[in-house]
Amino acid sequence: MAMDTIQAMLPHYSNTHSYVHQSAKISTHALAWAHDTVLNFVGADPAVFTSIFTGTGTTAATNRVARGLRAARPDKDVVFVSSMEHHANDLPHRHPDFNIVHLPLSGTGAHSGATDIAALQALCSEYAGRVNYIAVSAVSNVTGVCNPIGEICELAHQHDILVLVDGAQCVTHMPTELDQWQPDFFAFSGHKAYTPCSPGVLVARKSVLQSLPEQDLGGGSVNTVGYYDYELSSAYPQREQSGTPNIVGAIALASVLQELKTFGMHNIAGEEKRLMTQLIDGLSQVPGMCIYADPRLERRGAVAFNINGIDHGLVAAVLSDYYGIAVRNECFCAHPYVSSLLKEQLWELDLTGIADSEQENYINLKRGMVRVSLALYSTVDDINYLLTSITSLIQRIEELRPHYQALANGAYQHRSFALDWHAYLPFIKVQRGTSETD
């Protein structure tokens, strides 16, 4: 769908906010349609919310919010950040003017759960009048655990606390209903919604957005400009869209969201729930398997695990090289959360017989997990093949282990097989022997 939309748009591509010629009119109307489609998809009333396309995905959106709220509410110097955040919704809030308080999770260690509402209530009282906003993900990109966003928003607003939700992991896995949840900001990335070459999205409450100082200035966000003054547009999203946006990518993203809406997000969520149950049940029966986060919790889109005695990097490499299965490993741009889940296991490592100079490298091999992700196209057969492959990997590991070299960064590299990536991308001209990427 995304590529079909891009191909359909390219012959008519032109800059927007112009009605002079046919291509400009088509692009302008199509981009306006894309903004409206985003709001419709996430269940946001256009009278209350606006949608803004951001350049570097969720990261650009959260940075915009963090900078704006820091300037707009300087008397509120505390920010609550959930303990399961992706770096995109963690690092933007780490500013010298802010005191960061990480929200506790229910449970502890490898089997911890979602954000602890009782603990949040206590913290709201402890920091009364000082909290600027809460940054929280709807769904963890590591474990797939869901946070109770509606409850968090209701509690926060009782204490004059705004809420920024990272929805990157939830938008394609479950219905999103901002009119029910009532966050102040909701961010997600197009690349998480089956749309390569697309921007990020910030859905923002207009009444809050109006209180933020302007950020990037340029063409498109102003009504008039003189040599000594200028007048910002009062219309949204124009006020927030300086410069030339990723027009084609935004329209492609909207076309995919429209198609997902046609499928029915409740239907997609129901099918994924069945697959997730099959996956969790199957992994739970594998000897030596550790599934992270409480396995009884609702999950969306992802499961993280480790296998006792086999490093996460080796599991990921073997699944790719010998079984054709692509998984992610290491820390998934969520280092604090992953570290908290692994803490007890890392403390229990037996370093006997390992030289002091090698201990750090050894620990690095253990500092991470394997993540399996589900998508719209995942099937029962996919889950069965994954489970069968993991069982086979465990049975063959002593045969396969000698074929791999452990690297200092925690990755594993096959000793005889090297991917010739140039062969897959013939349009890239690289002089061999001169590039570190050869």
C-alpha positions as CSV (number, residue, x, y, z in Angstrom):
1,M,0.0,0.0,0.0
2,A,2.7,2.5,0.9
3,M,4.7,1.9,-2.3
4,D,1.5,2.1,-4.4
5,T,0.7,5.5,-2.8
6,I,4.2,6.8,-3.4
7,Q,4.1,5.8,-7.0
8,A,0.7,7.4,-7.5
9,M,1.9,10.6,-5.8
10,L,5.3,11.1,-7.5
11,P,3.9,12.3,-10.9
12,H,2.0,15.1,-9.0
13,Y,4.7,15.9,-6.4
14,S,5.0,19.6,-5.6
15,N,5.4,21.8,-2.6
16,T,2.2,22.4,-0.5
17,H,0.5,25.6,0.7
18,S,0.2,26.7,-2.9
19,Y,-2.8,26.6,-5.2
20,V,-1.2,28.1,-8.3
21,H,-0.9,24.9,-10.5
22,Q,-2.5,21.5,-10.6
23,S,0.4,19.5,-8.9
24,A,0.5,22.0,-6.0
25,K,-3.3,21.7,-5.5
26,I,-3.1,17.9,-5.5
27,S,-0.2,17.8,-3.0
28,T,-1.8,20.4,-0.7
29,H,-5.2,18.7,-0.6
30,A,-3.6,15.3,-0.2
31,L,-1.4,16.4,2.7
32,A,-4.4,18.0,4.4
33,W,-6.2,14.7,3.9
34,A,-3.2,12.9,5.5
35,H,-3.5,15.1,8.7
36,D,-7.2,14.4,9.0
37,T,-6.7,10.6,8.4
38,V,-4.2,10.4,11.2
39,L,-6.6,12.0,13.6
40,N,-9.4,9.7,12.5
41,F,-7.1,6.7,12.9
42,V,-6.1,7.5,16.5
43,G,-9.6,8.4,17.6
44,A,-8.8,12.1,18.1
45,D,-11.5,14.8,17.8
46,P,-10.1,17.4,15.2
47,A,-11.8,20.1,17.2
48,V,-9.5,19.3,20.2
49,F,-6.4,17.7,18.6
50,T,-4.1,18.5,15.7
51,S,-1.6,16.2,13.9
52,I,1.9,17.3,13.0
53,F,4.4,15.3,10.9
54,T,7.9,15.3,12.4
55,G,11.2,14.6,10.7
56,T,12.9,11.9,12.7
57,G,10.0,9.8,13.9
58,T,8.9,9.6,17.5
59,T,12.2,11.1,18.6
60,A,11.5,14.5,16.9
61,A,8.0,14.6,18.4
62,T,9.1,14.0,22.0
63,N,12.0,16.5,21.7
64,R,9.5,19.1,20.5
65,V,7.2,18.5,23.5
66,A,10.1,18.4,26.0
67,R,11.6,21.7,24.8
68,G,8.2,23.4,24.6
69,L,6.9,22.3,28.1
70,R,10.3,23.2,29.6
71,A,9.9,26.8,28.4
72,A,6.1,27.0,28.9
73,R,6.0,25.7,32.5
74,P,9.4,26.7,34.0
75,D,8.0,26.6,37.6
76,K,7.3,22.9,37.2
77,D,10.8,21.3,37.4
78,V,9.9,17.6,37.8
79,V,9.2,15.2,35.0
80,F,7.9,11.7,35.6
81,V,9.3,9.1,33.1
82,S,8.1,5.5,33.2
83,S,10.8,2.9,33.8
84,M,10.2,1.1,30.6
85,E,10.8,3.9,28.0
86,H,12.6,3.7,24.7
87,H,15.4,6.2,24.5
88,A,13.2,8.3,22.3
89,N,10.9,9.0,25.2
90,D,13.6,9.1,27.9
91,L,16.6,11.1,26.7
92,P,14.7,14.2,25.5
93,H,13.6,14.9,29.0
94,R,17.0,14.7,30.6
95,H,17.8,18.4,30.8
96,P,19.6,20.2,33.6
97,D,16.4,22.2,34.3
98,F,14.4,19.0,34.9
99,N,14.5,16.6,37.9
100,I,13.6,13.2,36.5
101,V,11.7,10.7,38.6
102,H,11.3,7.3,37.1
103,L,8.0,5.7,37.8
104,P,8.1,2.3,39.5
105,L,6.7,-0.8,37.8
106,S,4.5,-3.4,39.5
107,G,6.6,-6.4,40.5
108,T,10.3,-6.7,40.5
109,G,13.2,-8.0,38.4
110,A,12.7,-10.2,35.3
111,H,9.0,-10.5,36.0
112,S,8.1,-6.9,36.6
113,G,4.9,-5.5,35.0
114,A,3.4,-2.2,34.0
115,T,3.5,1.2,35.6
116,D,2.4,0.9,39.2
117,I,-0.7,3.2,39.6
118,A,-0.6,3.2,43.4
119,A,3.1,4.3,43.3
120,L,2.2,7.0,40.8
121,Q,-0.6,8.3,43.0
122,A,1.9,8.6,45.9
123,L,4.5,10.4,43.8
124,C,1.9,12.9,42.5
125,S,1.2,13.8,46.2
126,E,4.9,13.9,47.1
127,Y,5.8,16.2,44.3
128,A,2.5,18.2,44.3
129,G,2.6,21.4,42.2
130,R,6.1,20.6,40.8
131,V,5.4,18.0,38.1
132,N,5.4,19.3,34.6
133,Y,4.4,16.2,32.7
134,I,4.5,12.4,32.5
135,A,6.3,10.6,29.7
136,V,5.0,7.1,29.3
137,S,4.8,4.5,26.5
138,A,1.4,2.9,25.8
139,V,3.2,-0.4,25.0
140,S,6.8,-1.4,25.8
141,N,9.0,-2.0,22.7
142,V,10.9,-4.6,24.8
143,T,8.3,-6.8,26.4
144,G,5.1,-5.7,24.8
145,V,3.6,-5.0,28.2
146,C,0.7,-2.4,28.1
147,N,0.4,0.6,30.4
148,P,-3.0,1.7,31.7
149,I,-2.9,5.0,29.7
150,G,-6.4,6.1,30.5
151,E,-5.9,5.7,34.3
152,I,-2.5,7.5,34.1
153,C,-4.0,10.5,32.2
154,E,-7.0,10.8,34.6
155,L,-4.7,10.7,37.6
156,A,-2.2,13.1,36.1
157,H,-4.8,15.7,35.1
158,Q,-6.2,15.7,38.7
159,H,-2.8,17.1,39.7
160,D,-2.3,19.6,36.8
161,I,0.2,17.2,35.2
162,L,0.3,16.9,31.4
163,V,0.8,13.5,29.7
164,L,3.0,12.6,26.7
165,V,2.4,9.1,25.4
166,D,4.8,7.3,23.2
167,G,2.5,5.2,21.0
168,A,5.0,3.9,18.5
169,Q,4.5,0.3,19.7
170,C,0.7,0.4,20.0
171,V,-0.7,2.1,16.9
172,T,-0.6,-1.0,14.6
173,H,-1.4,-3.6,17.3
174,M,-4.5,-2.3,19.0
175,P,-7.3,0.3,18.7
176,T,-6.0,3.8,19.7
177,E,-8.7,6.0,21.2
178,L,-7.3,9.4,22.3
179,D,-10.7,10.8,23.0
180,Q,-11.1,8.1,25.6
181,W,-7.5,8.1,27.0
182,Q,-7.2,12.0,26.9
183,P,-3.5,12.4,26.7
184,D,-2.1,15.9,25.9
185,F,0.4,14.5,23.4
186,F,0.6,11.3,21.5
187,A,3.7,10.4,19.3
188,F,4.4,7.6,16.9
189,S,6.6,6.7,14.0
190,G,5.5,5.9,10.4
191,H,8.2,3.2,10.0
192,K,6.4,1.3,12.8
193,A,3.2,1.4,10.7
194,Y,4.4,-0.5,7.6
195,T,5.5,2.8,5.9
196,P,9.1,3.2,5.0
197,C,10.3,6.7,4.0
198,S,7.6,8.2,6.2
199,P,7.8,10.8,9.0
200,G,6.9,10.6,12.7
201,V,3.6,12.0,14.0
202,L,2.8,14.2,17.0
203,V,-0.9,14.4,17.8
204,A,-1.3,17.3,20.3
205,R,-4.1,18.9,22.2
206,K,-4.5,22.4,20.6
207,S,-5.1,24.2,23.8
208,V,-1.8,23.0,25.2
209,L,0.1,23.4,22.0
210,Q,-0.9,27.1,21.8
211,S,0.8,27.7,25.2
212,L,4.2,26.4,23.9
213,P,6.7,28.9,22.4
214,E,7.3,28.4,18.7
215,Q,10.1,26.1,17.8
216,D,11.4,25.8,14.2
217,L,10.5,28.9,12.2
218,G,10.4,29.2,8.4
219,G,8.1,29.2,5.4
220,G,4.6,27.7,5.9
221,S,4.1,28.6,9.6
222,V,3.7,32.4,9.2
223,N,1.0,34.7,7.8
224,T,3.2,37.7,7.1
225,V,6.9,38.6,7.5
226,G,8.5,42.0,7.5
227,Y,12.1,43.1,8.0
228,Y,11.6,43.5,11.7
229,D,8.7,41.4,12.6
230,Y,6.5,38.4,11.6
231,E,3.1,37.0,12.4
232,L,2.8,33.3,13.2
233,S,-0.2,31.4,11.7
234,S,-2.9,30.8,14.2
235,A,-4.1,27.7,12.2
236,Y,-3.0,24.2,13.0
237,P,-1.1,22.2,11.8
238,Q,0.4,25.0,9.7
239,R,1.8,26.8,12.8
240,E,3.9,23.8,13.6
241,Q,5.0,22.8,10.0
242,S,7.8,25.1,9.0
243,G,9.6,24.3,5.8
244,T,8.9,21.5,3.4
245,P,7.5,18.4,5.1
246,N,7.9,14.9,3.9
247,I,4.9,15.3,1.7
248,V,4.9,11.9,-0.1
249,G,5.9,10.0,3.0
250,A,3.1,11.5,5.1
251,I,0.5,10.8,2.5
252,A,1.8,7.2,2.1
253,L,1.5,6.8,5.9
254,A,-2.0,8.0,5.9
255,S,-3.0,5.6,3.1
256,V,-1.6,2.7,5.2
257,L,-3.5,3.9,8.3
258,Q,-6.7,4.1,6.3
259,E,-6.2,0.5,5.1
260,L,-5.6,-0.7,8.7
261,K,-8.8,1.1,9.7
262,T,-10.6,-0.8,6.9
263,F,-9.2,-4.1,8.2
264,G,-10.5,-3.1,11.6
265,M,-8.1,-2.6,14.5
266,H,-10.3,-4.7,16.8
267,N,-10.0,-7.5,14.3
268,I,-6.2,-7.1,14.1
269,A,-5.9,-7.0,17.9
270,G,-8.0,-10.1,18.3
271,E,-5.9,-12.1,15.9
272,E,-2.7,-10.9,17.4
273,K,-3.9,-11.8,20.9
274,R,-4.4,-15.4,19.7
275,L,-1.0,-15.5,18.2
276,M,0.6,-14.0,21.3
277,T,-1.1,-16.6,23.5
278,Q,0.3,-19.3,21.3
279,L,3.8,-17.7,21.4
280,I,3.9,-17.3,25.1
281,D,2.5,-20.8,25.8
282,G,5.0,-22.3,23.4
283,L,8.0,-20.4,24.7
284,S,7.1,-21.3,28.3
285,Q,7.5,-25.0,27.5
286,V,11.0,-24.6,26.2
287,P,13.6,-25.8,28.7
288,G,15.8,-23.0,30.1
289,M,13.6,-20.3,28.7
290,C,13.2,-17.0,30.6
291,I,10.4,-14.7,29.3
292,Y,10.7,-11.2,30.5
293,A,7.9,-9.4,32.3
294,D,5.0,-11.1,34.0
295,P,3.8,-13.7,31.5
296,R,0.2,-13.2,32.7
297,L,0.1,-9.6,31.5
298,E,-1.5,-8.4,28.3
299,R,1.1,-7.8,25.6
300,R,1.1,-6.3,22.2
301,G,3.5,-6.9,19.4
302,A,6.7,-8.1,21.2
303,V,8.1,-10.7,23.5
304,A,11.6,-10.7,24.9
305,F,13.4,-13.8,26.2
306,N,16.8,-15.5,26.9
307,I,17.7,-19.1,26.9
308,N,19.9,-20.4,29.8
309,G,23.4,-21.1,28.7
310,I,23.1,-19.5,25.2
311,D,24.0,-15.8,24.8
312,H,21.3,-13.6,23.2
313,G,23.7,-12.7,20.4
314,L,24.3,-16.3,19.5
315,V,20.6,-17.1,19.5
316,A,19.9,-14.2,17.1
317,A,22.8,-15.1,14.8
318,V,21.9,-18.8,14.5
319,L,18.2,-18.1,14.0
320,S,19.1,-15.8,11.1
321,D,21.9,-17.8,9.5
322,Y,20.5,-21.3,9.8
323,Y,16.7,-20.8,10.1
324,G,16.1,-17.6,8.2
325,I,14.3,-16.0,11.1
326,A,15.0,-12.3,11.8
327,V,14.8,-11.3,15.5
328,R,16.3,-8.3,17.3
329,N,18.7,-8.7,20.2
330,E,20.7,-6.6,22.7
331,C,18.9,-3.8,24.5
332,F,16.5,-2.3,21.9
333,C,17.3,1.3,22.7
334,A,15.8,0.8,26.1
335,H,19.0,0.3,28.2
336,P,17.6,1.2,31.7
337,Y,14.6,-1.0,31.3
338,V,16.5,-4.0,30.0
339,S,19.1,-3.5,32.7
340,S,16.4,-3.6,35.4
341,L,15.0,-6.8,33.9
342,L,18.5,-8.4,33.8
343,K,19.9,-7.1,37.0
344,E,19.4,-10.2,39.1
345,Q,20.7,-12.5,36.4
346,L,23.8,-10.4,35.8
347,W,24.6,-10.3,39.5
348,E,24.4,-14.1,39.6
349,L,26.9,-14.6,36.8
350,D,29.8,-16.9,37.8
351,L,33.0,-15.2,36.9
352,T,35.2,-17.9,38.4
353,G,38.2,-18.6,36.1
354,I,37.6,-15.6,33.9
355,A,40.6,-13.2,33.8
356,D,39.8,-9.7,35.2
357,S,40.7,-8.2,31.7
358,E,38.1,-10.4,30.1
359,Q,35.2,-10.1,32.6
360,E,33.7,-6.9,31.0
361,N,33.6,-8.6,27.6
362,Y,32.0,-11.7,29.1
363,I,29.3,-9.6,30.9
364,N,28.6,-7.7,27.6
365,L,27.7,-11.1,26.0
366,K,25.0,-11.5,28.6
367,R,23.7,-7.9,28.7
368,G,20.8,-8.2,26.4
369,M,17.8,-10.3,25.2
370,V,16.2,-11.7,22.1
371,R,13.0,-10.1,21.0
372,V,10.3,-11.6,18.8
373,S,7.9,-9.2,17.1
374,L,4.4,-9.9,15.7
375,A,2.9,-8.1,12.8
376,L,-0.2,-7.9,10.7
377,Y,1.1,-10.7,8.4
378,S,2.2,-13.1,11.2
379,T,0.5,-16.5,11.2
380,V,0.1,-19.6,13.3
381,D,2.6,-21.4,11.0
382,D,5.2,-18.6,11.7
383,I,4.8,-19.2,15.4
384,N,5.1,-22.9,15.0
385,Y,8.2,-22.6,12.8
386,L,9.8,-20.2,15.3
387,L,9.2,-22.6,18.2
388,T,10.4,-25.6,16.3
389,S,13.5,-23.7,15.3
390,I,14.3,-22.6,18.8
391,T,14.0,-26.2,20.0
392,S,16.3,-27.3,17.1
393,L,18.8,-24.6,18.0
394,I,19.0,-25.7,21.6
395,Q,19.5,-29.3,20.5
396,R,22.3,-28.4,18.0
397,I,24.0,-25.6,19.9
398,E,27.2,-27.5,20.7
399,E,27.5,-28.4,17.0
400,L,26.8,-24.8,15.9
401,R,28.7,-22.8,18.6
402,P,32.2,-23.5,17.2
403,H,31.2,-21.8,13.9
404,Y,30.8,-18.5,15.7
405,Q,33.1,-15.9,17.1
406,A,32.0,-13.7,20.0
407,L,32.8,-10.0,19.5
408,A,33.5,-7.5,22.2
409,N,30.2,-5.6,21.6
410,G,28.2,-8.7,22.5
411,A,27.4,-9.8,18.9
412,Y,28.3,-13.1,17.3
413,Q,29.8,-13.4,13.8
414,H,29.9,-16.6,11.7
415,R,33.5,-17.6,11.0
416,S,33.1,-18.6,7.4
417,F,29.9,-16.9,6.2
418,A,30.0,-13.1,5.4
419,L,27.0,-11.3,3.9
420,D,27.9,-9.6,0.6
421,W,25.4,-6.8,1.0
422,H,26.5,-5.0,-2.2
423,A,25.1,-7.9,-4.2
424,Y,21.6,-7.0,-2.9
425,L,21.9,-3.3,-3.8
426,P,23.5,-3.1,-7.2
427,F,22.8,0.6,-7.5
428,I,25.4,1.4,-4.8
429,K,28.8,1.8,-6.2
430,V,31.5,1.0,-3.6
431,Q,35.2,0.7,-4.3
432,R,36.0,-2.4,-2.4
433,G,38.8,-2.2,0.1
434,T,38.2,1.5,0.8
435,S,35.1,1.4,3.0
436,E,34.8,0.2,6.5
437,T,31.4,-1.2,5.5
438,D,32.9,-3.6,3.0
